[in-house]
Amino acid sequence: MILIIHLKKVQIILDYDVIIGFGGFITFLVSRCKNINKKLFYLHEANYDIGDSNKLSLKNAKGIFTSYKDINHKKAYFVGNPVVDNLNIINKRKYISFVFGSLGSKTLLDKTSIYLLNQNDNNEYLLVTSDKYFYEFDKLLKNKINVKVIPYIDRNYLYSNTKLIFCRGGASTLSEIINVNINCVCIPSPYVKHNHQYHNALYYFKYHCLTLVEEKEYNEDKIKECLVYYQTKFKDMELVNQKNFKVDNVCLKMYLKIKNDYNKK
């Protein structure tokens, strides 16, 4: 039985063929349901390290779909991360963009604003703040004509107009950046469980697909250092390396694997 909760409606589904859990407490609960072994039950892990819920649920799962090739487990099946893969990228890339999660990281926004206030170059900068911090930073940077501050951004606009992005290390964020092929400086959040954003970024850093900067090292001087670095041939090498990790049709791969297992029942 699966309980699906709507705003004003509770629907109970009494029968189903396949369950896919994407981690979190709800996946663990489902994995402990009576007769779960009689159904096809799969997991998907977006991060480089398998999360606690998926680890606890893996015993009862048929397999676990992974976003990283290096995950070594007998039940692992690499498919990639199911992010949007039909983004309409126009490639008018002009901005150096700073995007630190949907809620914005006040710590990183403060450090970035110091650089943006002091710079007097010809680059065009885009600072995405989130609604909570928009007015503060829009007012602070209003006299910098080469800086655009916005509270929220559509991904098509962001990726079409960004040539270098400073961002966090969430699995979906990095997967999208790799897929759309943009130079990247990643500053993982050190506050997430098991420091998993750092491990996500480290995987791509080892293959020279992005630059990895720890939050404690991120400041005005580090931003300047990175911008100088990305004026060299490294920026082209990084884009070439990213193409080796682009993954398309993730959901189709999951479907075909599940369909094959289902036909064998």
N, C-alpha and C positions, 0 to 999 in steps of 0.2 A: 504494500500500500504506500502511495506517495501522497503527501498533503501539500497542496498548492494553495497559497494564501493570496487572495486578491484584496483590493481595498475594502470592499463590502461583501465579499463572497468567499466562502471556503469550499474548495472542490476536492473531493477525494477520488483519486484514480486507483481503481482496484486491480488493474492489470497493465502490464507493460512488458516490453521485450528487452530493452537495454537501458542501463543507467550509466551516466558519465559524471563523475564528481571532479570538481575543479579546486578541491582543497577547502579549508575552513571547517568550522565546527559541524556544519550541516552534512558535509561529506562523511565525517566520522560517524555521525548518527545513522546515516543511511547504511554505512558499511556494517553496522551492528544489527540491522533489521533481521528478523526471523526469515529464514529461507532465502537469504541473499545469494547463497551459493547456487541456487537453482536458476538464477537469472544471469545475464551477461552484465557484469559490473566492471567498469573501467575507471581509471583516474587520468587526470591530466595535470602535469606539473609545469608551470610557466617559468619557474626560477631554476637556476643552476643547481641549487641544493634542494633535495626533496623535503617539503615542509612536514611539520610534525603530524598534522592530520592525515596527510597522504601516507606517511610512514606507518601510522597506526592502522590505516585502512587497507594497506597493500596486501596483507595476508589473504583477504577475502576478494581481491580484485583479480580479474582475468589478465589484466595488464595495465601498464601505466604509460601513457603517451608523454613524450618529453620534448622540450624546446631546445635542448642542447645535446649534441651528439656524444659528448663525453660522459654522460650519466651511465654508470656501469651497474646494471641490475638485470637479473635473468628475465624479469617481466617488463623491462623497458623497451619501448618501441618509438624511435625518433620520428616525429612528424613536423616539429616546429611549433611556433606559438600562433594560435588562431586570432591574429589581429586583422584589421581591415587591409586587404591586399589589392583593392581596386581604387586606391587614392588617385585622383586626377592631377598628377604632377605636371605643371606647365614649365617649370625650370626657368623662372625669372629671378633667379636667386641673387639677392643683393644684401640681405640683412645678416648681421651677427646677432643671433637671438639668444635670449636668456629665459628659460622656462623651467620652473622648479616645482612641478606638481600642480594639480588642480586647485589646491588650497594655498599654494605659494609658501615658500620657506622664508620667514622673516629674516632669519640669520643670513641666508644667501642673498636675499634682496638688498639688505643693508650693505653688505660687502660689495655687491655689484654696483650699487648706486654711487659709492665712493669713486669707483673707477669712472663711471659714466659722467659724473660731475666734473672730474678733473681732465678728462680726455678732450683734446682739440684736434682730432684728426679728420680724415675724409670718409671714414667708415660710416655706414648707416646701421643703427642699432635698434633692436626691438626688445622691449622688456615686457614680459607677460607676468602680471602680478597676482591675479585672482581678484574677485570683487572686494574682498576684505581690505586689501592694501592698495587698491587702485588710486584712490584720491590722494593718499599720502605721497605716493611716488610720482604721480602725475604732476602734483604741485611742486614737488622737490626738483623735478627735471624739466619743468615747463620752458626754461630758457635755453635748453640744449636742442638746437634745431635739427641735429642729426640723430636724435633719440625719440623713438615713438613708444609710448607707454599705453598698454591696453590691458583690460581686466581678464579677458578670455579670448581664445583664438581658435578658429576652425582649423582642423588639421590640414586640409587641402591648402589653405592660405599659408599656414606656417611652413609646410614642407616645400611649397612652390617658391617661396620667397626667401628661404634661409639657406645660406651657404656654409655657415658654421653655427652649431648649436651648443650651448652650455645647458646641461640638464641633469636630472637625477638618474638613478639606475634601476628604475622599475622595469620589470620584464617586458611589458607591453611597449613602453617608451623606447627601449633599446631595440626591440624587434622591428618597430616601425621605422626607426632611423636607419637601421641596416638595410631594410627592404627598399627605402626610398633613396638610399645612397647619399648621405650628408655627412660632412666632417663633424666630429663630435668631441666635446670635452665633457666627460661625465664626472659629476660630484655626487657619489652615492650618499644616501642618508645613513648616518651611523646609528639612528634611533630605531630602525626597524628590527624585527625579530631575527636573531642569529646573523645580523649584519648581511642579510641575503642580497641587498642591492650591490654591495661591494663585490661579492662573488660573481654576480651577473656581469658586472663591468669588467672584472679581472679576466674572465674568460675571453672577451673580445679584445682586451688590452694585450693579452699574450700573443694574439695573432695580428697585432698592429692595425686594429680596426677602429680604434678610438684612443683618446688620451684620458688617463685616469688620474684624478686629483682628489685626495681626501679632504673632507670639509675643513679640518683643522689647518690645512695648508692653503685653503682658498682665500685669496685677498687681492687687492689691487695689483700688486706686483706679479702675482701668479697669472692673473688675466693678461697682463702685458706680455709676460713670457709666452703664454699660449698663442697669442696673436702673432708674435714674431715667428714662432714655430710653424704656424700655419701659412706663413708667407714663403715657405721653402717647398721643395719638391715632395716633402712628406705628405702634404695634403692630397696629392695625386696618388701616391702609393697607398694611402689609407683607403681611398675610394675604391681602388682596384681590389684591395684585400676584402673589403666589405662585400663585394659581389660574390665572393666564395661562400658567404653565409646567408645569402638571400634565400628565403624559403616561401614558395607559393603553394596554393591549393591545400592548405593544412587540413581544413575540414573535410575535403574530399578524401585525403589520405586516411583520416580517422574513420570515415564512413566505409571505405573499401575494406579496411582491416576488420571492422566490426561485422560487415556483411559476410566476409569470408569466414569468420569464426561462427557466425550465426548459421550459415549453410552447413557447417560441419556438425552441428548439434544433432 
